[in-house]
Amino acid sequence: MNLLIYIIVAAIIGYVATQLMHDRSNLLINIIVAVVGAFLAGYFLSPIFKVGTINDGFTIPTMLVTLLGAIILLAIVHFIRRR
């Protein structure tokens, strides 16, 4: 059940990240990339910032770290696409 909640919340955060990046080229692909970025943020950025993951609780710091991971991965994908 936690995985389902994590995916839904990551998809919502992915949508927000897509809107912040001002790129509406392919919304579904952007949300999928952002969900992957949110998962990666849980593993890599959470220990750096000493913040829990979404599984630990829905707090502002966990949402911001997840959003940051989604934005970073979206930026990387957009950079590679434009080359």
N, C-alpha and C positions, 0 to 999 in steps of 0.2 A: 504494500500500500504506500509506503514511503517513496518508492521509486515513481509511482504514478503521480503523486503530489509534486515530487521534484521536477518531473518532466513538464507538468502543467505550469508550474511557477516559472520554470526556466523558459518556456515558450512565451509567457507573458513578458518576462524580462527581455527576451529576444526581440519581441515586437517593439518594445520601448527602445532597445538599442538600435533597431533598424530605423525607427523614427528619428532618433538623435543623429544618426549618420546621414540623414537626408538622402537615402538611396532607396528608391522604390522599383529598382530594376526587376527583381524577382522576389517578391515578399516571402514566399514559401521557402525558397532556398536560404534566404537571409535568416529566417527564423530557425531553420535547422542548424545553420552554422552557429547562430547565437546560442542555441541549446547546447551544442558541443562545447562552445566557449564557456558556458556556465558550468558544465561538468568539469572542464579543465581548471577553471577558477577555483572550484572546490578543492581540487587536489594540489594546485601549485600556488595560488595567491592567498588562500586562507592561512597556511602556515607562515607566510611572509608577513602578513598583516596581523597575525595572531587573532583571527576571527573565525568563528565556527562556520560550518556549512549550513545550507538550508535544512538539512536533516536534523541539525541541532536545534533549530528554531527559526521562526520567521522574524528577524529583527532588522533594523535599518542597516547595521554594518554588514550583515550577511547578504542583504539585497544589493548593497552597493558593490561588494566584492564580486558578486555574480554578474552584475551589470558591467563592471569593469572588464571582466573576463570575456563577456560577450562582445563588447565594443572592440577589445584588442583583436580578437579572432576575426571579427567582421572587417576591421581595417586591414589585417593581413590578407584576407581573401580578396578584398577589393583592390589592393595593391597588386597582387598576382594577376588578377583578371585584366587589369588595365595595361599590364606589360604586354 
